[in-house]
């Protein structure tokens, strides 16, 4: 029964992610020029909320779907996600995700951290500093937008998952 | 409880490990995709959503254009308003400068005219006319504080205007030569015969007590005679316009037009009475 609920909630979460990803890649990017990366937000939510076995697979699925809409490598992004699951597992007790301000702050810090790890890996892989430099300002602004929207998206995900987890 | 948690953690780590192995295998097998390369799915997605993106981009562009045009128009309107006020200000300044130039010219004439009169002078501006008596009474902006006293003579570059009849600290009232109550002893330039001038209308004066035997001609200039101890001798008053004589009468009827155009005077010179300074 619990497993069924998890599958159902996971499915709905993935659908929500896909909806946001399509929206971001078609409409939002045309209007603002910003390509919003919701994959990190969903991965953070799964990392922060779940300590169950399903979390690594959800991260994998989210990153694979995201790779369809971007040039990012799903395997590399998943490794970053797994690293974050481990980090969050260690600092779980100190992280307070309740309250809008806390959510915004934690999401923003994790976003920056995620991007930093990504930049480091990509720098070592491609040694293309110019491309990364151009990405920094873009990612910074998109992370601000996503961080603000995190409050609503987290609330939506909370409603989806309820108390079953 | 602790055993259960440890088991759960162990399970989680196993799953993390499994996914990690899968990722490393994928990286080893396919490598990292170049940053500029998009997936086939993305290219397909772009094809499908292209019209939507294009419409959105176009709408955004239209909105931006509209906004820019609107702000441009607002700017143009503001600039126009600013320029209009500047033009109005400049017109006002030009008018003021033109007025000053005219005033300067008038004052120069006035000073040149009064140079020959050896009296202390005060320049005054006309501030009002007595509306009930057309050009017969006027008020100037100089009074006792500036040395103006009763019977001070008032002239301008064209000729005699009148005399002060009433004065306060900073203002004085003048009775012009058009005032029938104001009598001025005059003489004619060529014949040197005398008469008494008084106003009869807003542009005409009558000279009384002119002997019938005096050969007075039209256009002869009328001057102050200096008698009466008020008006200095030799100030131009006007010119004779007509002479009516009857051989049975002792005197002639002489009419003269003042040189001063009372409808246009703005500044005057008040000749101060010398006795007041002694």
Contacts between the chains, C-beta under 8 A, distances in Angstrom:
chain1	res1	chain2	res2	distance
A	22	B	45	7.7
A	22	B	49	7.4
A	25	B	42	7.8
A	25	B	45	6.7
A	25	B	49	7.3
A	26	B	45	7.7
A	26	B	49	3.9
A	26	B	52	5.4
A	26	B	53	5.3
A	26	B	56	7.6
A	27	B	52	6.7
A	27	B	53	7.3
A	27	B	56	5.4
A	29	B	53	7.4
A	30	B	52	7.8
A	30	B	53	4.3
A	30	B	54	7.7
A	30	B	56	3.9
A	30	B	57	4.5
A	30	B	60	6.8
A	31	B	56	5.6
A	31	B	57	7.7
A	31	B	60	5.2
A	51	B	8	6.7
A	51	B	9	7.7
A	51	B	12	6.0
A	52	B	8	7.7
A	52	B	12	7.1
A	53	B	11	5.3
A	53	B	12	5.8
A	53	B	14	7.8
A	53	B	15	4.4
A	55	B	12	7.2
A	55	B	15	7.8
A	56	B	12	7.7
A	56	B	15	4.9
A	56	B	16	5.0
A	56	B	18	7.4
A	56	B	19	4.2
A	57	B	15	7.0
A	57	B	19	6.6
A	59	B	19	7.5
A	60	B	19	5.3
A	60	B	22	7.4
A	60	B	23	7.6
A	67	B	33	7.8
A	67	B	39	6.3
A	68	B	39	5.2
A	68	B	41	4.1
A	68	B	42	6.2
A	68	B	45	7.6
A	69	B	39	7.7
A	69	B	41	7.6
A	69	B	42	5.6
A	69	B	45	6.8
A	70	B	38	7.3
A	70	B	39	7.9
A	70	B	42	7.2
A	71	B	33	6.3
A	71	B	34	7.3
A	71	B	35	5.4
A	71	B	36	6.4
A	71	B	37	5.6
A	71	B	38	5.3
A	71	B	39	7.8
A	72	B	33	7.7
A	73	B	27	7.5
A	73	B	32	4.7
A	73	B	33	5.0
A	74	B	26	7.8
A	75	B	22	7.7
A	75	B	23	4.0
A	75	B	24	7.6
A	75	B	26	4.1
A	75	B	27	4.9
A	75	B	30	7.8
A	75	B	32	8.0
A	76	B	23	7.5
A	76	B	27	6.6
A	76	B	32	5.8
A	78	B	19	6.5
A	78	B	23	4.9
A	79	B	20	6.6
A	79	B	23	5.1
A	79	B	24	7.6
A	79	B	27	7.9
A	82	B	16	5.2
A	82	B	19	6.1
A	82	B	20	5.6
A	82	B	23	7.6
A	85	B	12	7.8
A	85	B	16	6.2
A	86	B	16	6.9
A	89	B	9	7.7
A	89	B	12	7.4
A	122	B	32	7.9
A	122	B	35	6.8
A	125	B	32	5.4
A	126	B	32	8.0
A	126	B	34	7.6
A	126	B	35	6.5
A	128	B	35	7.1
A	131	B	35	5.9
